[in-house]
């Protein structure tokens, strides 16, 4: 059985942080540093991301089972879960399937709905990047990403470049881009347990960015039906609001977890 890779900061009650598509636990280091005086912050790398294994299948039932296996392996019984974007759907599915393992749930800028495809150019750019590896300089790889994504997408390009890992012969892509492309339809879907009508009765916090369109007001009744104890916090930021508003974000998490 393959086990997800992880990072840990701090001591105290456990908070498990689950990143979004093309991300990794390392993207959440600044948030972890803000929380480590009060919590043990465990950041996991989902399958086909970061330092974790590559495996076909990206549906949320599979990813929730990966997380369950990791918790069992780490000896963690009941934890608070925080998930951003795709990771938010993973923690939703986990809480709906394994509610006894979840103390509190934090969902960051994602809704329990199906989304339209919006990552086709990114997927194509990473496939092209992989086809030409190894790379010897990040700026060379960035020039290729620029051909696909454009000059204005500098923040997205810098984010994607965090997925280049130095090896003995140069820089290579660490995400399982073929597996992600194959499973992209599953990533866009709502978590499977939503359609099954499952609910999670525990404390739930939804944090959304006021300059993001990922959590429309039309999705709030689905939150209320599925997570009846949910509360909503809006922060002035876009989809990566935890990076844009790190202090306010960490304060909201601390206040909720208590």
C-alpha positions as CSV (number, residue, x, y, z in Angstrom):
1,X,0.0,0.0,0.0
2,X,1.4,3.4,-1.0
3,X,1.3,6.2,1.6
4,X,1.0,9.9,0.9
5,X,4.1,12.0,1.6
6,X,3.7,14.7,4.3
7,X,5.4,17.6,6.1
8,X,4.8,18.6,9.7
9,X,5.1,21.8,11.7
10,X,4.4,22.5,15.4
11,X,2.9,20.6,18.2
12,X,-0.7,20.3,19.6
13,X,-4.0,19.1,18.2
14,X,-3.6,18.0,14.7
15,X,-4.7,20.0,11.6
16,X,-4.2,18.3,8.3
17,X,-3.9,20.6,5.3
18,X,-4.7,19.3,1.8
19,X,-3.5,21.4,-1.2
20,X,-5.2,22.0,-4.5
21,X,-4.6,20.9,-8.1
22,X,-0.9,21.2,-9.2
23,X,0.0,22.2,-5.6
24,X,1.8,20.5,-2.7
25,X,2.2,20.7,1.0
26,X,5.2,23.0,0.6
27,X,2.9,25.7,-0.9
28,X,1.3,25.9,2.6
29,X,4.5,26.4,4.6
30,X,3.8,30.1,5.3
31,X,0.4,29.3,6.7
32,X,1.8,26.4,8.7
33,X,4.4,28.7,10.3
34,X,1.6,31.0,11.4
35,X,-0.3,28.1,13.1
36,X,2.6,26.0,14.5
37,X,2.6,27.6,17.9
38,X,-1.0,26.4,18.5
39,X,-1.4,23.3,16.3
40,X,0.5,20.4,14.8
41,X,0.1,21.2,11.1
42,X,0.4,18.2,8.9
43,X,0.6,19.0,5.2
44,X,0.0,16.0,2.8
45,X,0.9,15.6,-0.8
46,X,-2.1,14.1,-2.7
47,X,-1.5,11.3,-5.3
48,X,0.2,12.5,-8.4
49,X,1.4,15.7,-6.6
50,X,4.5,16.7,-4.6
51,X,6.5,13.8,-3.3
52,X,3.6,11.3,-3.3
53,X,3.2,8.3,-5.5
54,X,1.8,8.4,-9.1
55,X,-1.3,6.4,-9.7
56,X,-4.2,6.3,-12.2
57,X,-7.5,7.5,-10.8
58,X,-8.3,11.0,-9.4
59,X,-11.9,10.6,-8.2
60,X,-12.6,11.8,-4.7
61,X,-13.5,8.4,-3.2
62,X,-10.0,7.2,-4.1
63,X,-8.4,10.3,-2.8
64,X,-10.3,10.1,0.5
65,X,-9.2,6.5,0.9
66,X,-5.6,7.7,0.3
67,X,-6.1,10.2,3.1
68,X,-7.6,7.5,5.4
69,X,-4.6,5.2,4.8
70,X,-2.3,8.1,5.6
71,X,-4.1,8.9,8.9
72,X,-3.9,5.3,9.9
73,X,-0.2,5.0,9.1
74,X,0.5,8.3,11.0
75,X,-1.4,7.0,14.0
76,X,-3.9,9.9,13.9
77,X,-7.4,9.1,15.0
78,X,-9.5,12.2,14.9
79,X,-8.2,15.4,13.2
80,X,-9.3,18.8,11.9
81,X,-9.1,18.9,8.1
82,X,-8.4,21.9,5.9
83,X,-8.6,21.6,2.1
84,X,-8.2,24.2,-0.7
85,X,-9.7,23.9,-4.1
86,X,-9.4,20.3,-5.3
87,X,-8.1,19.5,-1.8
88,X,-11.3,21.0,-0.5
89,X,-13.3,18.5,-2.4
90,X,-11.1,15.7,-1.0
91,X,-11.7,16.7,2.6
92,X,-15.5,17.1,1.9
93,X,-15.6,13.5,0.6
94,X,-13.5,12.3,3.5
95,X,-15.8,14.0,6.1
96,X,-18.9,12.5,4.4
97,X,-17.4,9.0,4.2
98,X,-15.5,8.9,7.5
99,X,-17.2,11.4,9.8
100,X,-15.9,9.8,13.0
101,X,-12.3,10.7,12.0
102,X,-13.1,14.5,11.6
103,X,-13.1,16.9,14.5
104,X,-13.7,20.1,12.4
105,X,-13.8,20.7,8.7
106,X,-12.4,23.8,6.8
107,X,-13.2,24.2,3.1
108,X,-11.3,26.9,1.3
109,X,-12.6,28.5,-1.9
110,X,-14.3,25.5,-3.5
111,X,-17.9,24.3,-3.6
112,X,-19.5,20.8,-3.6
113,X,-20.4,21.2,-7.3
114,X,-19.2,20.3,-10.8
115,X,-17.0,22.8,-12.5
116,X,-16.4,23.6,-16.2
117,X,-12.9,22.8,-17.5
118,X,-10.5,25.6,-17.0
119,X,-7.0,24.0,-16.9
120,X,-6.6,22.7,-20.4
121,X,-3.8,25.1,-21.3
122,X,-2.0,24.3,-18.0
123,X,-2.2,20.6,-18.6
124,X,-1.0,21.0,-22.2
125,X,1.9,23.2,-21.0
126,X,3.0,20.6,-18.4
127,X,2.8,17.8,-20.9
128,X,5.1,19.8,-23.2
129,X,7.4,20.6,-20.3
130,X,7.7,16.9,-19.4
131,X,8.4,16.0,-23.0
132,X,11.5,18.2,-23.1
133,X,12.9,17.4,-19.7
134,X,15.4,17.4,-18.1
135,X,15.7,21.2,-17.9
136,X,18.8,22.9,-16.7
137,X,17.4,26.3,-15.8
138,X,13.9,27.2,-14.5
139,X,13.9,30.3,-16.8
140,X,14.1,28.0,-19.8
141,X,11.1,26.0,-18.6
142,X,9.3,29.3,-17.9
143,X,9.8,30.4,-21.4
144,X,8.0,27.2,-22.6
145,X,5.1,27.8,-20.1
146,X,4.9,31.4,-21.4
147,X,4.3,30.1,-24.9
148,X,1.2,28.3,-23.6
149,X,-0.1,30.6,-20.8
150,X,1.1,34.1,-21.8
151,X,3.1,36.9,-20.1
152,X,0.1,38.0,-17.9
153,X,0.0,34.6,-16.2
154,X,3.3,35.1,-14.3
155,X,1.9,34.1,-11.0
156,X,0.4,30.9,-12.4
157,X,3.8,30.1,-14.2
158,X,5.7,30.6,-10.9
159,X,3.3,28.4,-9.1
160,X,3.7,25.6,-11.7
161,X,7.4,25.9,-11.7
162,X,7.4,24.8,-8.0
163,X,6.7,21.4,-9.5
164,X,10.2,21.1,-11.0
165,X,12.4,18.9,-8.9
166,X,16.2,18.8,-9.2
167,X,17.6,15.4,-10.1
168,X,21.0,14.1,-10.9
169,X,20.6,15.1,-14.6
170,X,18.6,18.3,-14.2
171,X,15.1,19.5,-13.4
172,X,12.2,17.1,-13.9
173,X,8.5,17.5,-13.4
174,X,7.3,15.8,-10.2
175,X,3.5,15.9,-10.8
176,X,2.0,12.9,-12.5
177,X,0.6,15.0,-15.4
178,X,-0.5,12.1,-17.5
179,X,-2.5,10.7,-14.6
180,X,-4.0,14.1,-13.9
181,X,-5.0,14.6,-17.5
182,X,-6.6,11.1,-17.5
183,X,-8.5,11.9,-14.3
184,X,-9.3,15.5,-15.0
185,X,-13.1,14.9,-15.5
186,X,-13.2,13.3,-12.0
187,X,-11.4,16.4,-10.6
188,X,-14.1,18.7,-12.1
189,X,-16.9,16.6,-10.7
190,X,-18.6,17.1,-7.3
191,X,-17.5,14.7,-4.6
192,X,-19.3,11.4,-5.0
193,X,-20.9,11.5,-1.6
194,X,-22.8,14.7,-2.5
195,X,-24.9,12.8,-5.0
196,X,-25.4,10.0,-2.5
197,X,-27.0,12.4,-0.1
198,X,-24.6,12.0,2.7
199,X,-24.2,14.7,5.3
200,X,-21.5,15.8,7.8
201,X,-23.0,17.2,11.0
202,X,-19.7,18.4,12.5
203,X,-18.5,22.0,12.7
204,X,-17.6,23.3,9.2
205,X,-16.0,26.5,8.1
206,X,-16.2,27.7,4.5
207,X,-13.6,30.4,3.6
208,X,-14.0,32.1,0.2
209,X,-12.2,34.9,-1.6
210,X,-14.4,37.9,-2.4
211,X,-12.4,38.3,-5.7
212,X,-12.8,34.6,-6.6
213,X,-15.8,33.1,-8.4
214,X,-15.2,29.5,-7.2
215,X,-17.9,29.7,-4.5
216,X,-21.0,31.3,-6.0
217,X,-24.0,32.2,-3.8
218,X,-26.0,29.6,-5.7
219,X,-23.8,26.9,-4.1
220,X,-24.6,27.9,-0.5
221,X,-27.8,25.9,-0.2
222,X,-25.8,22.8,-1.1
223,X,-23.4,23.6,1.7
224,X,-26.4,24.0,4.1
225,X,-27.9,20.7,3.0
226,X,-24.7,18.7,3.2
227,X,-22.9,20.5,6.0
228,X,-25.8,21.8,8.2
229,X,-23.4,23.3,10.8
230,X,-21.4,25.3,8.2
231,X,-20.4,28.9,8.7
232,X,-19.1,31.2,5.9
233,X,-16.2,33.7,6.1
234,X,-15.4,36.0,3.2
235,X,-11.8,37.3,2.9
236,X,-10.6,40.0,0.6
237,X,-8.7,37.9,-1.9
238,X,-8.7,35.7,-5.0
239,X,-8.6,31.9,-5.3
240,X,-5.2,31.7,-3.5
241,X,-6.5,33.8,-0.6
242,X,-4.3,31.9,1.9
243,X,-1.2,33.3,0.1
244,X,-2.7,36.8,-0.5
245,X,-4.1,37.2,3.1
246,X,-2.0,34.9,5.1
247,X,-2.4,36.7,8.5
248,X,-6.2,37.0,8.1
249,X,-6.5,33.5,6.9
250,X,-4.5,32.0,9.7
251,X,-6.5,34.1,12.2
252,X,-9.8,32.7,10.8
253,X,-8.5,29.1,11.1
254,X,-7.3,29.7,14.7
255,X,-10.6,31.3,15.7
256,X,-12.6,28.4,14.3
257,X,-10.5,25.6,15.7
258,X,-10.3,27.3,19.1
